[in-house]
């Protein structure tokens, strides 16, 4: 594996490993048990019987055996099912991998937006309980605000505050969030964001006790 091995299991003389590189690999235990190194070649190279890449951003945290499948926990919030004996992979759950810090319900649909300490911002179908799409950033999310109708009548503009003092303005579409503006009013975590009902001012407060008031322009895509 390229990275930490998080899981090791033994089943029917086959060794199963999985780790931070997103791979699940199956090895012949017999080849490992009876392999012999020499003084000239102290390392033994063994090829896996089978290997599965669950995804480019998957970090396998643990695995649990079911009757006809393996359940795989992704460190980034996903749950996968590997069906046996064909080893077909199915993603069955996509959630935050840590604390959810804020929820913003939609103004005109059965959806809501959440953000969490894993750095992801997610859009959910509330009726079905499904994550429609998400976007990940390199800093933990700390606060979230939906722009009022005076700023965005469709209710698709969201301001997200992050631990590094950055505020990002996201526009929600049917299949993704698009970043429309970024500004950094603080040097520490942005704990709260509020936009005035008339849409003229936005206020942000931070962990260091600072409070900023900014003017809103061009449908919450530019602040001064």
C-alpha positions as CSV (number, residue, x, y, z in Angstrom):
1,X,0.0,0.0,0.0
2,X,1.0,3.6,-0.5
3,X,0.3,4.9,2.9
4,X,-0.9,3.6,6.3
5,X,-2.5,0.1,6.4
6,X,-5.7,0.5,8.4
7,X,-7.2,-3.0,8.2
8,X,-5.8,-6.5,8.2
9,X,-8.0,-9.6,8.1
10,X,-7.7,-13.3,7.4
11,X,-10.3,-15.4,5.7
12,X,-10.0,-18.9,4.0
13,X,-6.2,-18.7,3.8
14,X,-6.5,-15.2,2.2
15,X,-5.1,-12.1,3.8
16,X,-7.1,-8.9,3.3
17,X,-5.6,-5.5,3.7
18,X,-6.9,-2.0,3.2
19,X,-5.6,1.5,3.9
20,X,-5.1,5.2,3.2
21,X,-4.5,4.7,-0.5
22,X,-8.2,3.6,-1.0
23,X,-7.2,0.1,-2.0
24,X,-8.5,-3.2,-0.7
25,X,-6.1,-6.0,-1.5
26,X,-6.3,-9.8,-1.2
27,X,-3.2,-11.8,-0.8
28,X,-2.4,-15.6,-0.7
29,X,-1.6,-16.4,2.9
30,X,0.3,-19.5,1.8
31,X,2.7,-17.5,-0.3
32,X,3.4,-15.2,2.7
33,X,3.6,-18.0,5.2
34,X,6.1,-20.1,3.3
35,X,8.1,-17.3,1.7
36,X,11.8,-17.3,2.6
37,X,14.2,-14.5,2.4
38,X,17.9,-14.8,1.9
39,X,21.0,-12.8,3.0
40,X,21.4,-11.5,-0.5
41,X,17.7,-10.5,-0.9
42,X,16.2,-9.8,2.6
43,X,12.9,-8.5,1.1
44,X,10.2,-10.6,-0.4
45,X,7.9,-9.3,-3.1
46,X,4.5,-10.8,-3.4
47,X,1.7,-9.7,-5.8
48,X,-1.9,-9.6,-4.5
49,X,-4.4,-12.0,-5.9
50,X,-6.9,-9.2,-6.4
51,X,-7.0,-5.4,-5.7
52,X,-9.9,-3.0,-5.7
53,X,-9.6,0.8,-5.8
54,X,-12.7,2.2,-4.0
55,X,-12.1,5.8,-5.2
56,X,-9.4,8.4,-5.8
57,X,-10.1,10.2,-2.4
58,X,-11.0,7.2,-0.3
59,X,-9.1,6.4,2.9
60,X,-10.2,3.1,4.3
61,X,-10.6,3.2,8.0
62,X,-12.1,-0.2,8.8
63,X,-13.9,-3.2,7.4
64,X,-16.6,-5.5,8.7
65,X,-17.6,-8.9,7.3
66,X,-21.2,-9.7,6.5
67,X,-22.8,-12.8,5.2
68,X,-22.3,-12.1,1.5
69,X,-20.3,-8.8,1.6
70,X,-17.8,-6.6,3.3
71,X,-18.8,-3.2,4.7
72,X,-16.0,-0.6,4.3
73,X,-15.8,2.6,6.2
74,X,-14.2,5.6,4.4
75,X,-12.4,8.1,6.7
76,X,-13.9,10.9,4.5
77,X,-17.5,9.9,5.3
78,X,-18.4,7.1,2.9
79,X,-19.7,3.6,3.5
80,X,-19.0,1.0,0.8
81,X,-20.3,-2.5,0.3
82,X,-18.1,-5.1,-1.5
83,X,-20.4,-7.9,-2.7
84,X,-19.0,-11.5,-2.6
85,X,-17.9,-13.5,-4.4
86,X,-17.7,-11.1,-7.4
87,X,-16.2,-8.2,-5.4
88,X,-18.5,-5.7,-7.0
89,X,-18.3,-2.3,-5.2
90,X,-21.4,-0.2,-4.2
91,X,-21.3,3.1,-2.4
92,X,-24.3,3.0,0.0
93,X,-23.7,6.1,2.2
94,X,-22.1,9.5,1.8
95,X,-22.0,11.7,5.0
96,X,-19.8,14.0,7.0
97,X,-16.8,12.3,8.6
98,X,-16.9,14.5,11.7
99,X,-19.0,17.0,13.5
100,X,-21.7,19.0,11.6
101,X,-21.3,22.6,12.7
102,X,-24.1,24.3,10.7
103,X,-27.3,23.6,8.8
104,X,-29.1,26.0,6.4
105,X,-32.5,24.9,5.0
106,X,-33.5,25.9,1.5
107,X,-35.9,28.8,1.2
108,X,-37.9,27.2,-1.6
109,X,-37.2,23.5,-1.9
110,X,-36.9,20.3,0.2
111,X,-33.2,20.6,0.4
112,X,-30.7,21.8,3.0
113,X,-27.0,22.6,3.1
114,X,-24.6,21.4,5.9
115,X,-21.0,22.1,6.6
116,X,-18.6,20.3,9.0
117,X,-15.2,20.0,10.5
118,X,-14.2,17.6,7.7
119,X,-14.1,20.7,5.4
120,X,-17.0,19.6,3.3
121,X,-20.1,21.5,2.3
122,X,-23.0,19.2,1.3
123,X,-26.4,19.6,-0.3
124,X,-29.1,17.2,0.9
125,X,-32.4,16.0,-0.3
126,X,-34.3,16.1,3.0
127,X,-37.2,13.9,1.9
128,X,-35.0,11.1,0.7
129,X,-32.1,11.6,3.1
130,X,-29.6,11.6,0.3
131,X,-26.5,13.7,-0.3
132,X,-27.0,15.3,-3.7
133,X,-23.5,16.7,-4.1
134,X,-20.7,18.1,-2.0
135,X,-17.5,20.1,-2.2
136,X,-14.4,19.8,0.0
137,X,-12.0,22.5,1.2
138,X,-8.6,22.4,2.9
139,X,-9.8,23.9,6.2
140,X,-12.5,22.8,8.7
141,X,-15.9,24.6,8.2
142,X,-17.1,26.6,11.2
143,X,-20.2,28.6,10.2
144,X,-22.8,28.8,7.4
145,X,-25.4,31.4,6.2
146,X,-27.9,31.3,3.4
147,X,-28.3,34.7,1.7
148,X,-31.8,36.2,2.1
149,X,-34.2,36.7,-0.8
150,X,-33.1,40.4,-1.0
151,X,-29.7,39.2,-2.1
152,X,-30.6,36.0,-3.9
153,X,-34.4,35.4,-4.6
154,X,-33.7,31.8,-5.5
155,X,-32.0,31.0,-2.2
156,X,-28.9,29.4,-3.8
157,X,-26.2,31.6,-2.4
158,X,-24.4,30.5,0.8
159,X,-21.6,32.0,2.8
160,X,-19.3,29.5,4.6
161,X,-16.8,30.5,7.3
162,X,-13.7,28.4,7.9
163,X,-11.2,27.8,10.7
164,X,-8.4,29.7,8.9
165,X,-10.4,33.0,8.9
166,X,-11.6,32.7,5.3
167,X,-15.2,33.2,4.1
168,X,-16.2,31.6,0.8
169,X,-19.3,32.4,-1.2
170,X,-20.8,29.4,-2.9
171,X,-23.6,29.2,-5.5
172,X,-25.6,26.0,-5.4
173,X,-26.5,24.3,-8.6
174,X,-28.4,21.1,-9.3
175,X,-25.2,19.0,-9.4
176,X,-22.5,21.1,-7.7
177,X,-21.4,24.1,-5.6
178,X,-19.5,26.8,-7.5
179,X,-17.1,29.1,-5.7
180,X,-18.0,32.7,-6.7
181,X,-15.9,34.7,-4.2
182,X,-13.4,34.4,-1.4
183,X,-12.4,36.9,1.3
184,X,-10.4,36.7,4.6
185,X,-11.8,39.1,7.2
186,X,-10.2,37.2,10.2
187,X,-7.0,35.5,11.2
188,X,-8.8,32.9,13.3
189,X,-11.9,30.7,13.1
190,X,-15.1,32.4,11.7
191,X,-17.7,31.5,14.3
192,X,-20.8,33.3,12.8
193,X,-22.0,34.9,9.6
194,X,-25.2,36.9,9.3
195,X,-26.6,39.0,6.4
196,X,-29.0,41.8,7.1
197,X,-32.6,41.1,5.9
198,X,-32.3,44.0,3.4
199,X,-29.2,42.4,2.0
200,X,-27.0,45.5,2.4
201,X,-24.6,44.4,5.1
202,X,-23.0,41.2,6.2
203,X,-21.5,40.7,9.7
204,X,-18.8,38.1,10.6
205,X,-17.4,37.4,14.1
206,X,-14.3,35.4,15.0
207,X,-12.8,33.3,17.7
208,X,-10.4,36.2,18.5
209,X,-13.3,38.5,19.4
210,X,-13.2,40.6,16.3
211,X,-16.4,41.7,14.5
212,X,-16.5,42.9,10.9
213,X,-19.3,44.6,9.0
214,X,-19.1,44.5,5.2
215,X,-21.2,46.0,2.4
216,X,-22.8,43.4,0.0
217,X,-22.6,44.0,-3.8
218,X,-23.6,42.0,-6.9
219,X,-25.7,39.3,-5.3
220,X,-23.3,38.4,-2.5
221,X,-20.3,37.8,-4.9
222,X,-18.3,40.8,-3.7
223,X,-17.8,42.4,-0.3
224,X,-16.1,45.7,0.8
